[in-house]
Amino acid sequence: MSVLASIEYLSRLDLYQTEKPYMTTFEIPGHVGRTTNHQYTPHEARIQDVRDTKALFSLGVHGFEYRDWPAKLHEVDFDDPASIESCYYPQVLLQMRQAFPDAKEILILSHLVGKCFSWLMRERN
């Protein structure tokens, strides 16, 4: 299954030849400057459900791969950043160490919780 979606990408502005794209995560007074110099351009993209083709992707070829690992958190637990960091991070690190035993160091730098698309997929199935 696939859906057509409009995805906004950072525009290719001449401005970015002399000024790097930036965005602040806090409000600043208008007389000081802007919080961002980003401008976006929408592009249509087909988003494909890969659940049936996950095995076709590999880290060495595509730079990512899919793994199905058991999680000891429930969906509501993902609303609490403290639960994610204290319970889920150790689970992920354990799975990563088992999957990549030769790795010298494995770090979790950050995470995103993506619920909207998961909800959409459940509603359609």
C-alpha positions as CSV (number, residue, x, y, z in Angstrom):
1,M,0.0,0.0,0.0
2,S,1.2,3.5,-0.7
3,V,-0.1,7.1,-0.3
4,L,0.7,10.3,-2.1
5,A,1.8,13.0,0.2
6,S,3.1,16.5,0.0
7,I,6.5,16.8,1.8
8,E,8.2,20.1,2.3
9,Y,11.9,20.2,1.7
10,L,14.3,23.1,2.5
11,S,14.3,25.3,-0.6
12,R,17.6,25.8,-2.5
13,L,18.0,29.6,-2.0
14,D,20.9,31.7,-3.2
15,L,21.0,33.0,0.4
16,Y,22.4,29.6,1.6
17,Q,25.6,30.2,-0.5
18,T,26.6,32.9,2.0
19,E,24.4,32.1,5.1
20,K,23.9,28.6,6.5
21,P,20.3,27.6,7.2
22,Y,19.5,28.1,10.8
23,M,16.6,27.7,13.3
24,T,16.5,28.6,17.0
25,T,14.5,26.6,19.5
26,F,13.6,29.7,21.5
27,E,11.9,33.0,20.8
28,I,14.1,36.0,20.2
29,P,13.0,39.7,20.0
30,G,12.1,40.8,16.5
31,H,14.6,43.6,16.5
32,V,17.4,41.1,17.2
33,G,16.7,38.9,14.2
34,R,14.6,36.1,13.0
35,T,14.2,32.7,14.6
36,T,14.9,31.0,11.2
37,N,16.0,31.6,7.6
38,H,14.3,28.4,6.4
39,Q,12.0,28.5,3.4
40,Y,10.4,25.3,2.2
41,T,9.2,24.0,-1.1
42,P,6.5,21.3,-1.2
43,H,7.2,18.1,-3.3
44,E,4.8,15.3,-3.9
45,A,6.1,11.9,-2.8
46,R,4.7,8.4,-2.7
47,I,5.1,6.9,0.7
48,Q,5.2,3.1,0.6
49,D,4.3,0.7,3.3
50,V,7.5,-1.5,3.6
51,R,6.2,-4.0,6.2
52,D,6.1,-6.7,3.6
53,T,9.5,-5.9,2.1
54,K,11.6,-5.0,5.2
55,A,14.0,-7.9,4.5
56,L,15.1,-6.2,1.3
57,F,16.9,-3.4,3.1
58,S,20.4,-3.8,4.6
59,L,22.6,-1.6,6.6
60,G,25.6,-2.2,4.3
61,V,23.7,-1.3,1.1
62,H,21.0,1.2,2.1
63,G,22.5,2.7,5.3
64,F,19.6,1.4,7.4
65,E,17.7,-1.8,8.0
66,Y,14.5,-2.9,9.8
67,R,14.6,-5.0,12.9
68,D,11.6,-6.3,14.8
69,W,12.5,-6.2,18.5
70,P,10.2,-6.8,21.5
71,A,9.5,-3.7,23.6
72,K,8.5,-3.8,27.2
73,L,6.8,-0.4,27.0
74,H,3.2,0.1,26.1
75,E,2.1,2.8,23.6
76,V,1.1,5.2,26.3
77,D,4.6,4.9,27.8
78,F,6.0,6.6,24.7
79,D,4.3,9.8,25.8
80,D,6.6,10.1,28.7
81,P,10.2,11.1,27.8
82,A,11.5,9.8,31.2
83,S,10.0,6.3,30.5
84,I,11.6,6.3,27.1
85,E,15.0,7.2,28.5
86,S,14.9,5.0,31.6
87,C,13.2,1.9,30.2
88,Y,13.3,1.9,26.4
89,Y,16.9,3.2,25.9
90,P,18.4,0.2,27.8
91,Q,16.2,-2.2,25.8
92,V,17.4,-0.6,22.5
93,L,21.0,-0.7,23.6
94,L,20.8,-4.4,24.5
95,Q,19.3,-5.2,21.1
96,M,21.9,-3.1,19.3
97,R,24.7,-4.8,21.2
98,Q,23.3,-8.2,20.2
99,A,22.9,-7.2,16.6
100,F,26.3,-5.6,16.3
101,P,28.6,-7.4,18.7
102,D,31.8,-6.0,17.1
103,A,30.7,-2.3,17.7
104,K,33.1,-0.5,20.0
105,E,30.5,2.0,21.2
106,I,26.7,2.3,20.8
107,L,25.1,5.6,21.7
108,I,21.5,6.8,21.5
109,L,21.7,10.5,20.6
110,S,18.0,11.3,20.5
111,H,14.7,10.0,19.5
112,L,11.5,11.0,17.8
113,V,8.1,9.6,18.7
114,G,6.1,9.2,15.5
115,K,2.5,8.5,16.3
116,C,0.4,10.1,13.6
117,F,1.6,7.8,10.7
118,S,1.3,4.7,12.9
119,W,-2.3,5.7,13.8
120,L,-3.1,6.3,10.1
121,M,-1.7,2.9,9.1
122,R,-3.8,1.1,11.8
123,E,-6.9,2.9,10.7
124,R,-6.4,1.8,7.1
125,N,-5.7,-1.9,8.0
